[in-house]
């Protein structure tokens, strides 16, 4: 450790330290929540808890470890000032999300049709109950304030802005960066000797890290019937972050994804529109799905070409 910064701590120890902070935050948060003399089932109280949870379990721990592990936490998290981020990359992130929607919702449709063996029927029923509970909670959030515009904005803040910032700081900013990290070595001669070997394997290793992070990102949501589309979303977010070199691109894309779901749910509640949020934009047209895949991959490749200065391709 140098000047109070844990620069050369082994990545596994960093992982343990980070998880310890998250577990401590969750434990304290749950204890306080359960001790509060309030109606824990009231939609507004649950919405407030959702906001506090996003800050305390995602944003704060990610920022804390970035401060512990780096003298420049913004650089560690790839959160340089937004005004310094190439506007083209931000526009590409929005376009990528829109173009990926048919593929994501096609995966959501087929994921929802998966059935488990008879021996796991009890588990399947519990997972379905969790999905129904999540859908009911989203509907309850939309009903707060009788669907007023101000509460739509509050829902966007709690369900789209905070999760986009917190989850991207956590999964891409910390986890993906941590899994990609190599322990520093003070011997510059030794570093030079192994640099060529590291360069040769870095590209392959980066793909493994992006896929592993996407898997963990999807798994940690504990929603089996949304696992495949969420993992695919995690892959896009991971590659967008990797090739753009900026966490703001994946944050913006994540916000567009969550925000679209909130807005559709709002109008579904407000105007009684019968729309399945999870399958909104889905199609069975092979040509549309193929175009979605080509444009999505092309957008990520374009990010890589625009941002060659990061030299991580």
C-alpha positions as CSV (number, residue, x, y, z in Angstrom):
1,X,0.0,0.0,0.0
2,X,1.3,3.4,-0.9
3,X,0.0,6.7,0.5
4,X,-3.0,4.9,1.8
5,X,-3.9,3.5,-1.6
6,X,-4.1,-0.3,-2.0
7,X,-2.3,-0.4,-5.4
8,X,-0.7,-3.8,-5.2
9,X,-3.3,-5.8,-3.3
10,X,-4.0,-9.1,-5.0
11,X,-7.2,-9.1,-7.1
12,X,-8.7,-11.9,-5.0
13,X,-8.2,-9.9,-1.9
14,X,-9.7,-6.9,-3.6
15,X,-12.7,-9.0,-4.5
16,X,-13.1,-10.2,-0.9
17,X,-12.8,-6.6,0.4
18,X,-15.4,-5.4,-2.0
19,X,-17.8,-8.2,-1.3
20,X,-17.4,-7.6,2.4
21,X,-18.3,-4.0,2.0
22,X,-21.4,-5.0,0.0
23,X,-22.5,-7.6,2.5
24,X,-22.0,-5.2,5.4
25,X,-24.1,-2.5,3.6
26,X,-26.9,-5.0,2.8
27,X,-26.9,-6.2,6.4
28,X,-27.1,-2.7,7.9
29,X,-29.7,-1.6,5.4
30,X,-32.0,-4.6,6.0
31,X,-31.7,-4.2,9.8
32,X,-32.6,-0.5,9.6
33,X,-35.5,-1.2,7.2
34,X,-37.0,-4.0,9.3
35,X,-36.7,-1.9,12.5
36,X,-38.5,1.2,11.0
37,X,-42.0,1.5,12.3
38,X,-43.6,1.8,8.8
39,X,-45.8,-0.2,6.5
40,X,-43.1,-2.3,4.7
41,X,-45.6,-3.3,2.0
42,X,-46.7,0.3,1.0
43,X,-45.6,1.0,-2.6
44,X,-44.1,4.4,-1.8
45,X,-42.1,3.0,1.1
46,X,-40.8,0.2,-1.2
47,X,-39.9,2.7,-3.8
48,X,-37.9,4.7,-1.3
49,X,-36.2,1.5,-0.1
50,X,-35.4,0.6,-3.7
51,X,-33.7,4.0,-4.1
52,X,-31.7,3.7,-0.9
53,X,-30.7,0.1,-1.8
54,X,-29.4,1.1,-5.2
55,X,-27.2,3.8,-3.6
56,X,-26.0,1.8,-0.6
57,X,-25.4,-1.6,-2.2
58,X,-24.1,-0.5,-5.7
59,X,-23.0,3.1,-5.9
60,X,-21.4,3.6,-2.5
61,X,-19.4,0.3,-2.3
62,X,-18.2,0.8,-5.9
63,X,-17.0,4.3,-5.1
64,X,-15.4,3.2,-1.8
65,X,-13.3,0.5,-3.4
66,X,-12.3,2.8,-6.3
67,X,-11.0,5.2,-3.7
68,X,-9.2,2.5,-1.8
69,X,-7.6,0.9,-4.9
70,X,-6.7,4.0,-6.9
71,X,-5.5,7.5,-6.3
72,X,-7.8,8.5,-9.2
73,X,-11.1,6.7,-8.6
74,X,-12.8,8.3,-11.6
75,X,-10.1,6.9,-13.8
76,X,-10.4,3.5,-12.2
77,X,-14.1,3.4,-12.9
78,X,-13.6,5.0,-16.4
79,X,-15.9,7.9,-15.2
80,X,-14.1,10.8,-16.7
81,X,-16.2,14.0,-16.8
82,X,-19.2,13.6,-19.0
83,X,-18.4,16.6,-21.1
84,X,-15.1,15.0,-22.0
85,X,-16.8,11.9,-23.4
86,X,-17.1,11.8,-27.2
87,X,-20.7,12.6,-28.0
88,X,-20.6,10.2,-30.9
89,X,-20.0,7.3,-28.5
90,X,-23.0,8.4,-26.4
91,X,-25.3,8.6,-29.5
92,X,-24.0,5.1,-30.6
93,X,-24.9,3.7,-27.1
94,X,-28.5,4.9,-27.5
95,X,-28.7,3.6,-31.1
96,X,-27.3,0.3,-30.0
97,X,-29.9,-0.2,-27.3
98,X,-32.7,0.6,-29.7
99,X,-31.4,-1.7,-32.4
100,X,-30.8,-4.5,-30.0
101,X,-34.4,-4.4,-28.7
102,X,-35.8,-7.0,-31.1
103,X,-33.1,-9.5,-30.2
104,X,-33.4,-8.9,-26.5
105,X,-37.1,-9.3,-26.5
106,X,-37.0,-12.3,-28.8
107,X,-34.7,-13.9,-26.2
108,X,-37.1,-12.8,-23.5
109,X,-40.0,-14.5,-25.3
110,X,-38.2,-17.9,-25.7
111,X,-36.8,-17.7,-22.2
112,X,-40.3,-17.3,-20.8
113,X,-41.3,-20.6,-22.6
114,X,-38.6,-22.7,-21.0
115,X,-39.9,-25.3,-18.6
116,X,-38.0,-27.3,-16.1
117,X,-38.1,-31.1,-15.6
118,X,-40.9,-32.5,-13.4
119,X,-38.5,-33.1,-10.6
120,X,-37.8,-29.3,-10.4
121,X,-41.5,-28.3,-10.7
122,X,-41.4,-26.8,-7.2
123,X,-38.4,-24.6,-8.1
124,X,-40.1,-23.6,-11.3
125,X,-43.2,-22.5,-9.4
126,X,-41.1,-20.4,-7.0
127,X,-39.3,-18.7,-9.8
128,X,-42.6,-17.9,-11.5
129,X,-43.8,-16.4,-8.3
130,X,-40.8,-14.2,-8.1
131,X,-41.4,-13.0,-11.7
132,X,-45.1,-12.3,-10.9
133,X,-44.1,-10.5,-7.7
134,X,-41.6,-8.3,-9.6
135,X,-44.3,-7.4,-12.2
136,X,-46.8,-6.6,-9.5
137,X,-44.3,-4.4,-7.7
138,X,-43.6,-2.4,-10.9
139,X,-47.4,-2.0,-11.4
140,X,-47.7,-0.8,-7.8
141,X,-44.9,1.8,-8.3
142,X,-46.7,3.1,-11.4
143,X,-49.9,3.6,-9.3
144,X,-48.2,5.9,-6.8
145,X,-49.7,9.4,-6.9
146,X,-52.4,8.0,-9.2
147,X,-49.9,7.9,-12.1
148,X,-49.0,11.6,-12.0
149,X,-46.2,13.0,-14.1
150,X,-44.1,13.9,-11.1
151,X,-44.2,10.3,-9.9
152,X,-43.3,9.1,-13.4
153,X,-40.1,11.2,-13.1
154,X,-39.5,9.8,-9.6
155,X,-39.9,6.3,-10.9
156,X,-37.5,7.0,-13.8
157,X,-35.0,8.3,-11.2
158,X,-35.4,5.2,-8.9
159,X,-35.9,2.5,-11.5
160,X,-33.8,3.7,-14.4
161,X,-31.2,6.4,-13.4
162,X,-30.0,4.9,-10.1
163,X,-29.8,1.3,-11.3
164,X,-28.0,2.4,-14.5
165,X,-25.4,4.2,-12.6
166,X,-25.1,1.8,-9.7
167,X,-25.1,-1.5,-11.6
168,X,-22.7,-0.2,-14.3
169,X,-20.3,1.1,-11.6
170,X,-20.6,-2.3,-9.9
171,X,-20.5,-4.8,-12.8
172,X,-18.6,-3.0,-15.5
173,X,-16.7,-0.3,-13.5
174,X,-15.5,-2.6,-10.7
175,X,-16.1,-6.3,-11.5
176,X,-15.2,-6.3,-15.2
177,X,-12.1,-4.1,-14.4
178,X,-11.2,-6.3,-11.5
179,X,-11.4,-9.5,-13.5
180,X,-9.3,-7.9,-16.2
181,X,-6.7,-6.7,-13.7
182,X,-3.1,-8.1,-13.4
183,X,-1.3,-7.7,-10.2
184,X,1.2,-4.8,-10.4
185,X,4.9,-5.5,-10.3
186,X,7.5,-2.9,-9.1
187,X,10.2,-4.6,-11.2
188,X,10.1,-2.7,-14.5
189,X,12.5,-5.1,-16.1
190,X,10.3,-8.0,-15.3
191,X,7.3,-6.1,-16.5
192,X,9.0,-5.5,-19.8
193,X,9.9,-9.2,-20.2
194,X,6.3,-10.4,-19.8
195,X,4.6,-7.5,-21.6
196,X,4.6,-9.3,-25.0
197,X,3.0,-12.4,-23.5
198,X,0.4,-10.4,-21.7
199,X,-0.5,-8.6,-24.9
200,X,-0.9,-11.9,-26.7
201,X,-3.5,-13.2,-24.3
202,X,-5.2,-9.9,-23.3
203,X,-7.7,-10.0,-26.2
204,X,-8.9,-13.5,-25.5
205,X,-8.9,-12.9,-21.8
206,X,-11.0,-9.7,-22.3
207,X,-13.7,-11.7,-24.1
208,X,-13.8,-14.2,-21.3
209,X,-14.1,-11.4,-18.7
210,X,-17.0,-9.7,-20.6
211,X,-18.9,-13.0,-20.9
212,X,-18.3,-13.9,-17.2
213,X,-19.4,-10.4,-16.0
214,X,-22.5,-10.6,-18.2
215,X,-23.3,-14.0,-16.7
216,X,-22.9,-12.8,-13.1
217,X,-24.9,-9.6,-14.0
218,X,-27.8,-11.7,-15.2
219,X,-27.6,-14.3,-12.4
220,X,-27.5,-11.8,-9.6
221,X,-30.9,-10.5,-10.5
222,X,-32.4,-13.9,-9.6
223,X,-35.0,-13.8,-12.4
224,X,-34.7,-17.1,-14.3
225,X,-37.3,-16.1,-16.9
226,X,-35.3,-13.0,-17.8
227,X,-31.9,-14.7,-17.6
228,X,-31.1,-15.0,-21.4
229,X,-32.1,-11.4,-22.5
230,X,-30.4,-9.9,-19.4
231,X,-27.2,-11.8,-20.1
232,X,-27.3,-10.7,-23.8
233,X,-27.9,-7.1,-22.5
234,X,-24.9,-7.6,-20.2
235,X,-22.8,-8.7,-23.1
236,X,-23.6,-5.6,-25.1
237,X,-23.0,-3.3,-22.1
238,X,-19.7,-5.1,-21.4
239,X,-18.4,-4.8,-25.0
240,X,-19.6,-1.2,-25.3
241,X,-17.7,-0.3,-22.1
242,X,-14.6,-2.3,-23.2
243,X,-14.4,-0.8,-26.6
244,X,-15.5,2.8,-25.8
245,X,-13.3,3.1,-22.7
246,X,-16.0,5.1,-21.0
247,X,-18.5,3.9,-18.4
248,X,-20.9,6.6,-19.4
249,X,-21.7,4.8,-22.7
250,X,-22.9,1.7,-20.8
251,X,-24.7,3.8,-18.2
252,X,-26.6,5.6,-20.9
253,X,-27.5,2.4,-22.7
254,X,-28.6,0.8,-19.4
255,X,-30.8,3.9,-18.6
256,X,-32.4,3.8,-22.0
257,X,-33.3,0.1,-21.5
258,X,-34.7,0.6,-18.0
259,X,-36.3,3.9,-18.8
260,X,-38.2,2.5,-21.8
261,X,-39.6,-0.2,-19.6
262,X,-40.7,2.4,-17.0
263,X,-42.4,4.6,-19.6
264,X,-44.2,1.7,-21.3
265,X,-45.4,0.5,-17.9
266,X,-46.6,4.0,-17.0
267,X,-48.7,4.4,-20.1
268,X,-49.9,0.9,-19.7
269,X,-51.2,1.8,-16.2
270,X,-52.3,5.4,-17.1
271,X,-54.2,4.6,-20.3
272,X,-55.0,0.9,-19.8
273,X,-52.8,-0.1,-22.8
274,X,-52.4,-3.9,-22.9
275,X,-48.7,-4.2,-23.5
276,X,-46.3,-6.9,-22.3
277,X,-43.3,-4.9,-21.2
278,X,-40.9,-7.8,-21.4
279,X,-41.9,-8.6,-25.0
280,X,-42.4,-5.0,-26.2
281,X,-40.7,-4.7,-29.6
282,X,-40.4,-8.5,-30.0
283,X,-40.7,-10.0,-33.5
284,X,-40.4,-13.4,-35.1
285,X,-39.1,-11.9,-38.4
286,X,-35.7,-13.5,-39.2
287,X,-34.7,-10.5,-41.3
288,X,-35.5,-8.0,-38.5
289,X,-33.6,-10.1,-36.0
290,X,-30.6,-10.5,-38.3
291,X,-30.6,-6.8,-39.0
292,X,-30.8,-6.2,-35.2
293,X,-27.7,-8.4,-34.7
294,X,-25.7,-6.9,-37.5
295,X,-26.4,-3.3,-36.5
296,X,-25.8,-4.1,-32.8
297,X,-22.4,-5.7,-33.5
298,X,-21.6,-3.0,-36.0
299,X,-22.3,-0.3,-33.4
300,X,-19.8,-1.9,-31.0
301,X,-17.2,-2.2,-33.7
302,X,-17.7,1.5,-34.6
303,X,-17.1,2.4,-31.0
304,X,-13.8,0.5,-31.2
305,X,-12.7,2.3,-34.3
306,X,-13.7,5.7,-32.9
307,X,-11.9,5.1,-29.7
308,X,-8.6,3.5,-30.8
309,X,-6.6,5.7,-28.5
310,X,-7.5,3.4,-25.6
311,X,-5.5,0.6,-27.3
312,X,-7.5,-2.2,-25.7
313,X,-9.0,-3.8,-28.9
